[in-house]
Amino acid sequence: MIKGLIFDMDDTLINSSPIHKKSLAIVLKKEGINLDIIPKELESKFFGRKLSEIIKILIDYYKIDKKPKDILQKREKIILKLLNNLKPMPGLKKLLKFLKCSNYKIALASSSERKE
C-alpha cells in the first residue's frame, strides 16, 4: 500500500526549465555565447548533469576564461529574481489538497540549490 509520494520540484511541481535556461543564457551572452545555437552534440552532454558540470563543459568547449564558480554566482543572482514569478503546474494545488486529505505523506526532492 502506498503511504506517501516524493515529488521532484523542477518540471513536476513547477515549470522551471525555461527559467534555468534563461538565467544561464543571460550570463553566457556576456561571454559571447548564444545558448540557442549551441551544437546538438554539445547539448546532449547536459542531460542528467548538475549545473556546475554543464557550466564546466561550456567553459571547456568555448574556452571561456572564467571559473565555473564565477558563472554560477552571476547566474544565481539572476535566477532568484526570475523564480519569483513561477506558478505551480496546472492541477498541482488540487492534487496536493487531495493527497493531504487522503492522509498521504508528501515529500519534495530536488537537485536544485536550496535557495532556489
N, C-alpha and C positions, 0 to 999 in steps of 0.2 A: 504494500500500500504506500502510495506517495504521500509524504507528510510535509514536504517543502519543495521550494523551487529556488534555483540560483539563476539570476538574470545577469547577462553581460550588459554593461552600460552602453557602449558605443554601438550604434546602429541596431540596437534591440530596443532599448528604452528611449533613446534619443537618436536623431539622425545627425550624427556628429562628423562623419567622414568628410563632407564638404567643408566644414569649418576647419578641420585639421589640415586639409589640403590647402585651403585658402591662407591660413596663417603661415604655413611653411612657404607658400608661393610668394607671399609679401616679403618675407625675409630674403629668400633666394633671388628675387627680382633685383634687389640691391647689389647682388653679386653677379648680375648679368645672366641669370638662368631663368628660363621660362618653363615652369613645370608642365605646361600644356603641350609642349613639343619635345619632351624627352623621349629617347628611343624606347620602344616597347621592350626590348631585351633588358634594358636597364630597369624599367619599371617593374618587370616581372620578378626582379630580385627583392622587391619591397615586401611582398606578401608574407605575413606571419612574423615579421621582424618588428622589433622595438623601434621607436622613432630615432633614438640615438644611433642605432645601426644603419637606418636608412640615410640619415644625415652623413654618416661616415662613408657610405657608398657614394653619395653625391659629391662629397668633398674629394674623394679619390678620383672619381670619374672626370669631374670638371676641373680638377687641380686648383681648388679654392684654397687660398692662403688664410684659412681660419680654422680654429679648433671647433670640434663638434659642440663643446660646452658653450662657446660664444654664440653660435647659431641657435642653440636650444634656449638660451637666456633671452635672446631677442624675440624668438617665437613665443615664448611663454607670456610675455607682456601683451602680445597681440591676441593670442588665443583666449586669454582670460576675459578680454573685452568682448570678443566675438561670442563666447559661450553664454554671456548674459542674456542673449536673445533667443536661446534654444527653447523649443517647446517639446513636450513629450510626444512620442509616437501616437498616431491615432488609435484610440481604444485602450491605451495604457491605463489611464486612471480608472476606467470601468473594470478592467481586468484585475488591477491591484485591489480594488474595493471588494470584488467578488472573492478573491483569494483570501483576503483578510477576514471577511465574513464567514468563509468556509474553514477558518482556523488553520490555513496553511502557513507554514513558516516561509518567510521571504528573505532572500539574501541578494546582495549585489556583488558582482565580480567585475574587475576591470584591470587592464594593464595600463590605463591612463594614470597620470600623476594625480596624487591626492588633491592637489589644488584645483585640478580640472574637474 
